[in-house]
Amino acid sequence: MNTRQVSAALTLFCLLLATPAWAFDILQALPKEPITPADNPVTSEKAELGKQLFFDPRLSADNTLSCNSCHNLAAGGDDDGAATRLSGKKLHRSAPTVFNAAYMSRLNWDTRAASLEEQVKDHLLDPQVMAMGVAENVVQKIASVPGYRQQFKKVFGESAVNWDNISKAIATFERTLTTPNSPFDQFIQGKDNAISAAAKRGLNLFTEIGCLSCHFGVNFAGPAPGPALNMGDGFYELFPNFVGTRYDEKYDLIADLGRYALTLDNGHKRMWRVPQLRNIALTAPYFHNGSVNSLVEAVKIMGITQLKADLSDQEIAEIVAFLESLTGQFPTITLPRLPETLGVTLVK
Amino acid sequence: MNTRQVSAALTLFCLLLATPAWAFDILQALPKEPITPADNPVTSEKAELGKQLFFDPRLSADNTLSCNSCHNLAAGGDDDGAATRLSGKKLHRSAPTVFNAAYMSRLNWDTRAASLEEQVKDHLLDPQVMAMGVAENVVQKIASVPGYRQQFKKVFGESAVNWDNISKAIATFERTLTTPNSPFDQFIQGKDNAISAAAKRGLNLFTEIGCLSCHFGVNFAGPAPGPALNMGDGFYELFPNFVGTRYDEKYDLIADLGRYALTLDNGHKRMWRVPQLRNIALTAPYFHNGSVNSLVEAVKIMGITQLKADLSDQEIAEIVAFLESLTGQFPTITLPRLPETLGVTLVK
């Protein structure tokens, strides 16, 4: 089976079996640690170096954007919808949250990155994002800062500042950006009063109407990376599943053809990485183009465009109550001190 | 005497008396606490609220810029020269550091703000900076966030979210952004080996050739605010003092007429707020237009344009060694968690 067939089979399977009892077998609390690539183990020094790079605007061509500019760690790890205007650029896709991204199998709305390491490299060179041109520009810029050279040598040994190690350091920091212990997590681990009665009804509804067919797994975003994962091109789904609703035009949902724009494969038209739902109440606006500001409206749209389910206001409110229970505990992050070259700036 | 006359008299006075022995009487370590307005005492809760606002991009019209975007607390508290391109805008003046700004008498390159509170208001509305239009827009935006409403009420009582209180909270956070205990501070407090022999020669030279005539006081930026301060329009000086050098054109130093652009008073042509020198090694590029990338070059230019002193490479290196000794100890800053409205963004 190809990926789309796997996906379709999963959908059918989940819809057939979607009952609350079943759901409790498949629902998962956030694991203590994300899976880490064998060649990039997490160390505290590497994570600290990665944090500096994450907050360093010198990683963008015009020195105005750091990773944190669009993945704001003081907020939901996203851009609050502002990325479309950052640095005067018009981005056509919304910046998803970096929190718990370590639990995603593939990354980017079109699933083009197979790992956080790949995603970092992709964004550094993407003309719409950090726009650094070629890898060598990034390496030279970072290597020109004595404080970075020293740290890379300490963390990576003689290989020091190179393209792979830059992405490894940032990815390592990102693997520390997890938000465990949400009310939902506490609930499925046995603390019955951790979520409200409305949220419980919302969880049942979420399961019964079939949301779980795509939004399953640790992040409610399909399978998480792991030794058993072999998803080929990754996990993606149709959105809108049913075209022709009033939302297509209202929110400009079908102009961007998603993965098709990358592959030009007709089977990939309107196929999108299933976004995670953890901390979804903090990551408005919604959908690939960030066109929908309200979570209530987003749930209503999803019911109609994906499942032909015209949910009542009360049903939507209950599902939203469940989704709000997915807000986890954010890590305390000390602002790094960026290494600087005394008496000069790299910016000029 | 008007301010300019005061300034000229001070210059003469300082030049006449400029000797190392005299310098040690006037040189000051950073005081433990900055002077605080009677109506805005520092409290930890107010500073925490101000920190959230400082890091919140919702304070800008297009939701892309926070105070921290141009006054990067992970670096020198400045913009590394990038502000001219932030948010796609072309700013004509460089963003000075916010660290130790609490020890400046007036603020902004043209001295238009009499306090941090005024400066905050100015920047929030400045079309070239946060561009929020009118005060009411800021108040409404902040007041629409439940977590802000609660905190303002806790900190300010019933008056809660209003224009004055927003500026007071941010100014209070800024008063915590001090960098004490630089090698220079340790040195003048008696620790003789805190700075190098070259830095000591540089300090003597800095005093002898007359740099102290403008760069005196706690921040080497003229008088600090205090009960005895009555500077009227504030402390500013001519730059370039001597026009006609090769630098005028090379670094476009005389196109911007400084305070004159604000007052249209001919006596204010090329008059500028004397910038502070603390952490100067971390705040390249230099001068009001950020046109000079290197501290070495900046010192050379200052010698020629201000004092007709054509310093040798060694003299410049010694002054730079002294200036590098002004880098203080930066506070540890925990990234705030910004209050959010669940399931919606203010950005749309």
Interface residues (C-beta under 8 A of the other chain):
Chain A: Q52 F55 D56 P57 R58 D62 N63 T64 S69 N72 L73 A74 A75 G76 D80 G81 A82 R85 L86 S87 G88 K89 A281 L282 A284 P285 G290 N293 S294 L295 V296 V320 L323 E324 F330 T332 I333 T334 L335 P336 R337 L338 E340 L342 G343 V344 T345 L346 V347 K348
Chain B: Q52 F55 D56 P57 R58 D62 N63 T64 S69 N72 L73 A74 A75 G76 D80 G81 A82 R85 L86 S87 G88 K89 A281 L282 A284 P285 G290 N293 S294 L295 V296 V320 L323 E324 F330 T332 I333 T334 L335 P336 R337 L338 E340 L342 G343 V344 T345 L346 V347 K348
